[in-house]
Amino acid sequence: MPDSRSGTSPLRVAIIGSGPSGLYAAEALTSQDDVEVSVDVLDRLPAPFGLARYGVAPDHLSLRSVRHTLAAVLDHSAVRLLANVEVGTDISVEELHRFYDAIVFTYGAATDQHLEIPGEDLAGTISATELVNWYCGHPDAAAERVEAAIMAATSAVVIGVGNVAVDVTRVLSKTAPELEHTDMPQHVLDLLATSSIRSVTVLGRRGPAQAAFTTKELRELGELADADVLVDPRDLALDPVSEADIEGERRRERNMQVLADWSTRAKGGGRRTIRLGFFSQPVEIIGRDRVTGVRVERTRLDADGSLGGTGDYTTIDADLVVRSVGYRGMPLAGVPFDTARGIIPHHEGRVLDDDAVVPGEYVAGWIKRGPTGIIGTNKKDATATVHSLIADAPRLPRAAQPDPDAVTTHLSDRGVRYVTVDGWRAIDAAEIALGESRGRARTTLHDRDALLESARWSERD
């Protein structure tokens, strides 16, 4: 398709969110040859990369290395980073339309699902989102709440059997030497090194055949230096539904083999114990001022695959409960939102409002499809959205103020301290220097003021 804007200014695109979806969208925009583009990537945090920085477990160095690929996108001459800019607060969506021909929403799913059971708000009960934010150094982490919960705990229950549940279980169960190679904030390392947690029980409502974790993540639990993994053999007895779920599914077959191996092991000499429990549905978190246990009902799968209770209840002692039952997207003022599904409604990436396309608005990533897939899934998803955007380019309404300086002047006039790619490089250098001062490759800066102060270095040069 030829560029109908030949002889005019480039297509101005704002991408809201600098995580994998946002930067893959920027990459797709700058890789196509049909339309000249100028892309601004906005993010409410001072540092880019979203869940690649604040969601991938710090001990998964190979997965976190995707940040190097994403960083290369920010070096493209047609891409500009405007971090520390919160859309909806510092600038509205309506105002963005004055400066951009198109907006791509890629801000993900940052909040967590709830269990909706009694006792969920007791002290000592936290979400996996809160715990992950804390140990990854998220500036908005509820540090005091998380740290108080961990310091008071000797036994933990993690509710959920996805990869995030396995991540938090692994981090809570590792020794200090096993975490020293990560880029965790120093205060996180220090607290985990003194943790008194000795047992972690992981609970899944359904059976092991339906668990969402990957085999690689699962196996890592059995490789910890000072933790024993225990599985009740009765949880591995397969009903017809589970047999059908496993048949031909290599991941599930491998998971079952790993679990079967663990089920034959007696407890060893590990200082910590990890128990994986299936067919276990939490019905109440017990305690007065703080959590003391979790009441669990034994479940079964009916012939149609639905989950049913057996009336068999047990109580698991716990003074820390971590719920890990999924992420959820949140609405953004001025943008249509499907409350039931927690996503922005769309057709082929084009934002919909009551089934009508909203001109110039697009969506990609988890806020488009829900919290599914891996990091690589977002590349295909973002590319598909960009394909729709480029196809629409000749018909998009033009921005009233397309000059790139117009939006930054607008932000500066409001006192917004936006962070450019040079500011990010300064943050990056500061984290590396801090890590080297402690014999580590990097130490994440978690405090927003510290991040912004580091970004100022680029302004002084």
PECOR-V227920 format. One record per pair of residues at least 6 apart in sequence whose C-alpha atoms are under 6 Angstrom apart, sorted by the first residue. I is the first residue (numbers start at 1). J is the second residue. D is the distance in whole Angstrom. If there is no record, write none. Layout:
i:I j:J d:D
i:I j:J d:D
This chain:
i:1 j:34 d:6
i:2 j:34 d:6
i:3 j:34 d:6
i:3 j:35 d:5
i:4 j:394 d:6
i:10 j:36 d:5
i:10 j:37 d:5
i:10 j:38 d:6
i:11 j:37 d:5
i:11 j:38 d:6
i:12 j:38 d:5
i:12 j:100 d:5
i:12 j:101 d:5
i:13 j:39 d:5
i:13 j:100 d:5
i:13 j:101 d:6
i:13 j:102 d:5
i:13 j:103 d:6
i:14 j:39 d:6
i:14 j:40 d:5
i:14 j:41 d:6
i:14 j:103 d:5
i:15 j:41 d:5
i:15 j:103 d:6
i:15 j:104 d:5
i:16 j:42 d:5
i:16 j:105 d:5
i:16 j:106 d:6
i:16 j:107 d:6
i:17 j:42 d:6
i:17 j:43 d:5
i:17 j:106 d:5
i:17 j:107 d:5
i:18 j:43 d:6
i:18 j:48 d:5
i:18 j:49 d:5
i:18 j:50 d:6
i:19 j:49 d:4
i:19 j:50 d:4
i:21 j:106 d:6
i:21 j:365 d:5
i:21 j:378 d:5
i:21 j:382 d:6
i:22 j:106 d:5
i:24 j:379 d:5
i:25 j:382 d:5
i:27 j:73 d:6
i:28 j:383 d:6
i:38 j:78 d:5
i:39 j:78 d:6
i:39 j:79 d:5
i:40 j:79 d:6
i:40 j:80 d:5
i:40 j:81 d:6
i:41 j:81 d:5
i:41 j:82 d:6
i:42 j:82 d:5
i:42 j:83 d:5
i:43 j:83 d:5
i:43 j:84 d:6
i:43 j:85 d:6
i:44 j:84 d:5
i:44 j:85 d:5
i:44 j:86 d:4
i:45 j:83 d:6
i:45 j:84 d:5
i:46 j:83 d:5
i:46 j:84 d:4
i:52 j:64 d:6
i:54 j:136 d:5
i:54 j:138 d:6
i:58 j:182 d:5
i:59 j:182 d:5
i:81 j:420 d:5
i:81 j:421 d:6
i:82 j:418 d:6
i:82 j:419 d:5
i:82 j:420 d:5
i:83 j:418 d:5
i:83 j:419 d:5
i:84 j:418 d:5
i:85 j:418 d:6
i:98 j:399 d:5
i:98 j:400 d:5
i:98 j:401 d:6
i:99 j:399 d:5
i:99 j:401 d:5
i:99 j:402 d:5
i:100 j:399 d:5
i:101 j:398 d:5
i:101 j:399 d:5
i:102 j:360 d:4
i:102 j:361 d:6
i:103 j:361 d:5
i:104 j:362 d:5
i:104 j:363 d:5
i:105 j:363 d:5
i:106 j:363 d:6
i:106 j:364 d:5
i:106 j:365 d:6
i:108 j:366 d:5
i:108 j:367 d:5
i:109 j:327 d:6
i:109 j:328 d:5
i:109 j:329 d:4
i:109 j:366 d:6
i:109 j:367 d:6
i:111 j:327 d:6
i:111 j:328 d:5
i:112 j:326 d:6
i:112 j:327 d:4
i:112 j:328 d:5
i:113 j:326 d:5
i:113 j:327 d:6
i:117 j:283 d:6
i:117 j:284 d:6
i:118 j:284 d:5
i:119 j:285 d:5
i:122 j:290 d:5
i:122 j:291 d:6
i:123 j:290 d:4
i:124 j:149 d:5
i:124 j:290 d:6
i:124 j:291 d:6
i:124 j:320 d:5
i:125 j:320 d:6
i:125 j:321 d:5
i:125 j:322 d:6
i:126 j:322 d:5
i:127 j:322 d:5
i:127 j:323 d:5
i:128 j:322 d:6
i:128 j:323 d:6
i:128 j:324 d:5
i:133 j:141 d:5
i:134 j:141 d:5
i:134 j:143 d:6
i:135 j:188 d:6
i:136 j:184 d:6
i:137 j:185 d:6
i:137 j:446 d:4
i:138 j:446 d:6
i:139 j:446 d:5
i:139 j:447 d:5
i:139 j:448 d:5
i:153 j:197 d:6
i:153 j:319 d:5
i:153 j:320 d:6
i:154 j:196 d:5
i:154 j:197 d:4
i:154 j:198 d:6
i:155 j:197 d:5
i:155 j:198 d:6
i:155 j:199 d:5
i:155 j:200 d:6
i:155 j:318 d:5
i:155 j:319 d:6
i:156 j:200 d:5
i:156 j:318 d:5
i:156 j:320 d:5
i:156 j:321 d:6
i:157 j:200 d:6
i:157 j:201 d:5
i:157 j:202 d:6
i:157 j:321 d:5
i:158 j:202 d:5
i:158 j:321 d:6
i:158 j:322 d:5
i:158 j:323 d:6
i:159 j:202 d:6
i:159 j:203 d:5
i:159 j:323 d:5
i:159 j:324 d:6
i:160 j:203 d:6
i:160 j:204 d:5
i:160 j:324 d:5
i:160 j:325 d:5
i:161 j:204 d:5
i:161 j:211 d:6
i:162 j:212 d:5
i:162 j:213 d:4
i:163 j:213 d:5
i:165 j:324 d:6
i:176 j:193 d:5
i:183 j:442 d:5
i:183 j:443 d:5
i:183 j:444 d:6
i:184 j:443 d:6
i:184 j:444 d:6
i:185 j:443 d:6
i:185 j:444 d:5
i:198 j:272 d:4
i:199 j:272 d:5
i:199 j:273 d:5
i:199 j:274 d:6
i:200 j:274 d:5
i:201 j:274 d:6
i:201 j:275 d:5
i:201 j:276 d:6
i:202 j:276 d:5
i:202 j:277 d:6
i:203 j:277 d:5
i:203 j:278 d:6
i:203 j:280 d:6
i:204 j:278 d:5
i:204 j:280 d:6
i:205 j:279 d:5
i:205 j:280 d:5
i:205 j:281 d:5
i:206 j:278 d:6
i:206 j:279 d:5
i:207 j:278 d:5
i:207 j:279 d:5
i:209 j:242 d:6
i:209 j:252 d:6
i:215 j:255 d:5
i:226 j:270 d:5
i:226 j:271 d:5
i:227 j:270 d:4
i:227 j:271 d:6
i:227 j:272 d:4
i:227 j:273 d:5
i:228 j:270 d:5
i:228 j:273 d:5
i:228 j:274 d:6
i:229 j:274 d:5
i:229 j:275 d:6
i:230 j:275 d:5
i:231 j:262 d:6
i:231 j:263 d:5
i:231 j:276 d:5
i:232 j:263 d:6
i:233 j:263 d:5
i:235 j:278 d:6
i:246 j:252 d:6
i:246 j:253 d:6
i:279 j:298 d:6
i:279 j:299 d:5
i:280 j:296 d:6
i:280 j:297 d:6
i:280 j:298 d:5
i:280 j:299 d:6
i:281 j:296 d:5
i:281 j:297 d:5
i:282 j:295 d:6
i:282 j:296 d:4
i:283 j:295 d:6
i:283 j:296 d:6
i:284 j:294 d:6
i:284 j:295 d:5
i:285 j:294 d:5
i:286 j:292 d:6
i:286 j:293 d:5
i:286 j:294 d:6
i:291 j:319 d:5
i:292 j:318 d:5
i:292 j:319 d:5
i:293 j:316 d:5
i:293 j:317 d:4
i:293 j:318 d:4
i:294 j:315 d:6
i:294 j:316 d:5
i:295 j:314 d:6
i:295 j:315 d:4
i:296 j:313 d:6
i:296 j:314 d:5
i:297 j:312 d:6
i:297 j:313 d:4
i:298 j:310 d:6
i:298 j:312 d:5
i:299 j:308 d:6
i:299 j:309 d:4
i:299 j:310 d:5
i:300 j:307 d:6
i:300 j:308 d:5
i:301 j:307 d:5
i:328 j:342 d:6
i:329 j:342 d:5
i:329 j:343 d:6
i:329 j:367 d:6
i:331 j:337 d:6
i:336 j:353 d:6
i:337 j:344 d:5
i:338 j:344 d:6
i:343 j:367 d:5
i:343 j:368 d:6
i:344 j:367 d:6
i:344 j:368 d:6
i:345 j:351 d:6
i:345 j:352 d:5
i:346 j:352 d:5
i:349 j:362 d:5
i:349 j:363 d:5
i:349 j:385 d:5
i:350 j:362 d:5
i:351 j:357 d:6
i:351 j:358 d:6
i:351 j:361 d:6
i:351 j:362 d:5
i:352 j:358 d:6
i:360 j:396 d:6
i:364 j:382 d:5
i:365 j:378 d:6
i:422 j:458 d:6
i:423 j:455 d:4
i:423 j:458 d:5
i:426 j:454 d:6
i:426 j:455 d:5
i:427 j:454 d:5
i:427 j:455 d:5
i:431 j:442 d:5
i:431 j:443 d:5
i:431 j:444 d:6
i:432 j:442 d:4
i:434 j:443 d:6
i:435 j:441 d:5
i:435 j:442 d:4
i:435 j:443 d:4
